[in-house]
Amino acid sequence: MDLFIQLTLTGLTNGAILALAALGFVLIYKSSDIINFAQGEFLLIGAYVTYAMIAQFGLVWPLALVLTLAVAVALGVVVERLVLRPLIGEPIISVIMVTIGLSSLLRAIVSTIWGNQPKAFPPFIPSQPIHILGATVGADRLWAIVVAVAMLGLFNFFFKRSKEGIAMRAVADDQQAALSMGISVKKIFAWAWSIAAMSAAVGGALLANIVGVGPELSSFGLRVFPVVILGGLDSIPGAVIGGLVIGLLETYTGGYIGQGLNQVVPFIVLIIILMVRPYGLFGQEIIERV
Amino acid sequence: MLTLNNVEVIYNDIILVLKGMSMHVPEGQIVGLLGSNGAGKSTTLKAISGLLKPEDGEVTDGSIEYRGETIHNRDAEDIVRMGIFQVMEGRRVFEHLTVEENLIAGGYTRTDTRDLHKDIDMVYGYFPRLKERREQTAGYLSGGEQQMLAIGRALMAKPRLMMLDEPSLGLAPLLVREIFDIIARINAEHGTTILLVEQNANLTLSVAHYAYIMENGRIVLEGAPDDLKENADVREFYLGLTEVGKRKSYRDVKHYKRRKRWLS
């Protein structure tokens, strides 16, 4: 029983961080139909920038976090301006290819600045062990869950209630029609990429706090796919629930069946979901009028 | 209010679609723009509303003036903010948004957010059926309701000039009548100037104050609706009428004796 609770809590934390990365992914897909292969690198950059602020410049962590978010916003705007704006009106597939290139570029920049060696991260979130129902988890892991849930609430409110959020969904539905109502597609894209980079950066900072920084953090980008396919590519609640489910699935498999298999299970889920429910648990069905 | 002078539009640097298009839309009126498929009606509207750019089209010659300003090749968002709103062909509602969210998106450029809900109610006043379906996903509305939503969305932006691209497309005749009546009401009650692009000549000539007929990228005929209705070419080619009381014989159709006079 202890093992079960232990695994559950670990799974939920991993899932929460996956969900944060997936949230950004979904956001970009929702507003622009673009699949962002560089999402893992956004997370990587978030982790390294937080690391630099705290370990290299010696800033206090709230300030470091705010600066990291600022860097993430800047990153989103720069990517939109330099990479995506020239591609407006081009087929979606070219843009998707460009994000693959972008991911290599970002990874290269990170390893040029910080090298390839994993580094220990000076923990900024208290990680003293907390005992829950006989299991022991670090407080930092619990924080990850809280932060992910808070971000979900925030995003959901943004999309349902705010004018900018509704405009973002409108752009996702029909770009040209959105343009005809004076919605600036460029601005919306910049918004989407900035918010996506921000949520990934938060995930990166939390993750770095738990496991340290290293180039392999970007592999989270790949692990996002089962999450978003399960939850539905364009569903924000789907990203969070998908994240938690996949996180739990990974740790349960690792704990009860064996290490190694846990890496594979999410992708088995991915294939099954694609076969039975291609738009995911909460994704939008394609509306067809006849 | 809006004047087009000899406008030339080229797509992809090579396809000449508008070949010297000129027209004038006076403030407060309904102006009809008729023409068959491919005449360049939609291109004209897009040239005005700034939607050519994403389609690789460009105004290469002539000018479009709106309230004393040249507006061609400007960004769509600027043009909406200046008070020109295009209701695109084929309705183009945001399918996954609810009716109400569609309306909010329509009012995106507005700065007076406080009146937003008053205006949503105003739209529901024109289209009570939208009110019944306010929480429904727009993609599941019927074609007529979607057209109402498209027009309602335009109303939300409080435009000075509303341009409608084939609002009758694919709708039942009764619904078309209803939509046209509402267009006339919007014009009368709000003083909104309306540029109406249509293939349905009969109905357009019944609501418009002035009309243009377009063919092959330019205006070939213009006039008050009553004059146009009397024009022999318009009667034959747009209204499907021949001399009163005479049925058209199959031979006439086959040999196509009558030639449009404006082609010579």
Chai-1 contact restraints between the chains, C-beta under 6 A:
chainA,res_idxA,chainB,res_idxB,connection_type,confidence,min_distance_angstrom,max_distance_angstrom,comment,restraint_id
A,G89,B,P54,contact,1.0,0.0,6.0,A-B,restraint_1
A,I166,B,E101,contact,1.0,0.0,6.0,A-B,restraint_2
A,I166,B,I104,contact,1.0,0.0,6.0,A-B,restraint_3
A,I166,B,A105,contact,1.0,0.0,6.0,A-B,restraint_4
A,A167,B,A105,contact,1.0,0.0,6.0,A-B,restraint_5
A,A167,B,Y108,contact,1.0,0.0,6.0,A-B,restraint_6
A,R169,B,L97,contact,1.0,0.0,6.0,A-B,restraint_7
A,A170,B,F94,contact,1.0,0.0,6.0,A-B,restraint_8
A,A170,B,A105,contact,1.0,0.0,6.0,A-B,restraint_9
A,D173,B,F94,contact,1.0,0.0,6.0,A-B,restraint_10
A,D173,B,E95,contact,1.0,0.0,6.0,A-B,restraint_11
A,D173,B,H96,contact,1.0,0.0,6.0,A-B,restraint_12
A,D174,B,R92,contact,1.0,0.0,6.0,A-B,restraint_13
A,D174,B,F94,contact,1.0,0.0,6.0,A-B,restraint_14
A,A177,B,M88,contact,1.0,0.0,6.0,A-B,restraint_15
A,A177,B,R92,contact,1.0,0.0,6.0,A-B,restraint_16
A,L179,B,A76,contact,1.0,0.0,6.0,A-B,restraint_17
A,S180,B,L51,contact,1.0,0.0,6.0,A-B,restraint_18
A,S180,B,Q86,contact,1.0,0.0,6.0,A-B,restraint_19
A,S180,B,M88,contact,1.0,0.0,6.0,A-B,restraint_20
A,M181,B,G106,contact,1.0,0.0,6.0,A-B,restraint_21
A,M181,B,Y108,contact,1.0,0.0,6.0,A-B,restraint_22
A,G182,B,E77,contact,1.0,0.0,6.0,A-B,restraint_23
A,G182,B,V80,contact,1.0,0.0,6.0,A-B,restraint_24
A,G182,B,Y108,contact,1.0,0.0,6.0,A-B,restraint_25
A,G182,B,T109,contact,1.0,0.0,6.0,A-B,restraint_26
A,I183,B,Y108,contact,1.0,0.0,6.0,A-B,restraint_27
A,S184,B,E77,contact,1.0,0.0,6.0,A-B,restraint_28
A,Q284,B,H96,contact,1.0,0.0,6.0,A-B,restraint_29
A,I287,B,E95,contact,1.0,0.0,6.0,A-B,restraint_30
A,I287,B,G139,contact,1.0,0.0,6.0,A-B,restraint_31
